[in-house]
């Protein structure tokens, strides 16, 4: 009796190894796509936070609706107010690798009298 592998066993091992390597390569591409999308989502959230922070420094009467675009990220905000606060809805539209995404952030800016 000889010790070693038969040609069939060797071919099966090569096929299994090839399938595993192809799956790994496909997953690596997907991970790279998600990392790039995560970078865009973070940039969009940062833009929304910047708008909310900027509006929070204004007097209540000066908090108005508007929009801006920078680096492919479109930010628009709408303001509704009552006697004590202004409610701001910030919509962020950004391009991802596979689709467009739109997120909405809400904030309340208190109206204080000096």
Secondary structure, DSSP 8 states (H G I E B T S, - for coil): ---S--HHHHHHHHHHHHHHHHHHHHHHHHHHHHHHHHHHHHHHHHHHHHHHHHHHTS-GGG---EEEEETTEEEEEEEEE-SSEEEEEEEEEEE-SSSEEEEEEEEEEE----
